[in-house]
Amino acid sequence: MAKQPTRQGRPPSEVRPLPYNDGQMSADKSLKARMMTGYALCAIAESQIHAGELERALKSIRAIREMVAEMNSLLDEPREYSLSAIREAKDTLADLETRLQAAEAAIPG
């Protein structure tokens, strides 16, 4: 009896299981998109500070802080994220926090 071809025509002995399911992959992508949005907003806040638009910069910083708090709460119960996505998110959040502190420090008064 011949082996039945499976995923992309490979025999079952060569097929490795996926590391996580489609739902988890989608959740990981969503988390990554939020992190990238945080970086973009941080860059906007930094530009606003350099342009002297301090009120706008403060609003951007508040929005980023809310996003960071939301992502931290999502990571507190990481049922739907892969371990690698959680590690990456925690590293990114630490980096965002450092950038936020530097941006806040650059605002006079």
N, C-alpha and C positions, 0 to 999 in steps of 0.2 A: 504494500500500500504506500503510495507516494505521499509526501508531506504536502499539506495544503498551503499554498502561498498566503501570506498575510500582509500586513502593512507594507506597502510599496513593493510587493512581490517577493519579500524575503521570507525564507522558511522560518517556522516558529522558533527554532534554536537560535536564530540570529536577531530576533526581535526583543529589544529591551523594553521593560515597562517605562512609561513616562514618569518623570520624577514627581509630578503632581497633576491634578485634574484640570480640566478647562476652566472650571469656576475659580480655582485657586490662581490659575494663570491670569485670568481677568482681574481678580482682586489685586494681584501683584502689580499689574500694569496700572491699575487705578491709583494704587499707592505711589508708584513711581511718578505718575502724572502730577499728583499733588505735591510731591517733593520738588519737581521741576518748576511748578507754579510758584512755590515758595522761593526758589532761587531767583526766578524772574521778578517777583515782587520785591525781593531784597535789592536787586540791581536798580529797580525803579526808585526805591526809597533812597538809595545812595545817590542816584542822579538828582533827585529832588533836593537833597541836602546840599550837593555841590552847586545847584542852581539857586540856592537861597529860598526855596519853597518849603519852609520848615513845617508849616501846618499840614501841608499835603504829605510830607515825609512822615510826620507823626501818625497821620491816618493810615498810611501804608504800613508802618511798623505795627500799629494796633491790629490791622488785618492779618499780618503775618503771624503775630503772636496768637491770635485766635486759631489760625490754621494749624500752627505748631501744637497748641493745646488739644485740638481735635485729633490730630494724628497721634499724639501721645496716648490719648484715651483709646483710640482704635488699637494701638499696639499693646495696651494693657490686657486686652482679651483677643489675642491674635488667632482666633479659630480659623480664619480663612486665608491667612498669609503663609507663604513658605518661610522656612527658617532663614534662608539667604535674603529674602526681601525684608524680613524683620531686622536683620543685622544691618543691611544697607540703609534702611530707614532710620535706625537709631544713630548711625554714623552721620547721616545727612542732617538729622535734627540737631545733633551736637554742633555741626558746622554752621547751620542756620542760626543757632543761638549765639555763637561767637560773632557772626556777622551782624546780628541784631544789636548785640551789646556795643560793637564798634560803631554802628550807625547812631545809636542813641548817644554815645559818648561824643560824637561829632556835632551834635546839636547844642548850640550855646544856650546857657540859661537853664 
